[in-house]
Amino acid sequence: MAGESREFILQHRLYKSDKTGEIIDNKMTRFTYPCRWRYDVLRALDYFQDTKVSYDSRMDDAIELLLQKRTSDQKWKLQAKHPGEVHLDMEIPGKKSRWNTLRAMRVLKYFGV
């Protein structure tokens, strides 16, 4: 993702309108795995940590959302599943997700939260 694309996402606080501050699409707040071609807040945060992008205060809302979705036992759920063929179902929507938990923990560790 080029610098201009990163800046565009940051201007939108990863999932909000830069004009109204409202959530652009509630699907962006539902953490899935695998993501396939879909965008969500966790995917964006994981991208930023993976590419070693420095913390930016415009990530605050997204990180707060990530923390709000953490369960009492420090895990994250699979919130949705995308349609399409799969070779095997690794996780069940609504249940705790090893993959989302791994990605969320990577993000929090990288950004020092």
C-alpha positions, 0 to 999 in steps of 0.5 A, spaced: 500 500 500 503 506 497 503 512 502 497 515 499 493 509 500 495 509 507 494 516 508 487 515 505 485 510 510 488 514 516 484 520 514 478 515 515 480 513 522 480 506 518 473 505 518 469 512 519 467 518 514 472 524 514 466 528 513 461 526 519 465 521 523 460 516 522 462 508 521 462 508 513 459 500 513 458 496 519 461 490 516 468 493 517 467 492 524 466 485 524 472 481 524 472 475 519 478 470 518 480 469 512 478 476 510 479 474 502 477 480 499 474 484 504 476 490 508 475 490 516 478 494 522 482 488 524 485 487 517 487 494 516 491 494 523 494 488 522 497 490 515 499 497 519 503 492 524 506 488 519 508 493 514 511 497 520 507 503 520 508 507 526 503 509 531 498 514 529 493 517 533 488 516 528 488 509 529 485 510 536 478 509 534 480 502 531 484 500 537 479 502 542 474 498 537 479 492 537 479 492 545 472 493 546 471 486 542 476 482 546 472 477 551 473 477 558 478 471 557 482 475 552 480 472 546 476 475 540 471 472 536 470 470 529 464 475 527 462 473 520 464 468 515 464 470 508 460 466 503 464 461 498 467 454 498 472 452 503 476 446 503 474 446 511 471 450 516 476 452 521 472 456 526 465 457 527 462 464 527 460 467 534 465 462 537 472 464 539 477 465 534 484 463 534 486 467 528 483 473 530 486 473 537 493 472 534 492 478 529 489 482 535 494 480 539 500 482 534 497 489 533 496 490 540 503 488 542 506 492 536 502 498 538 504 497 545 497 497 548 
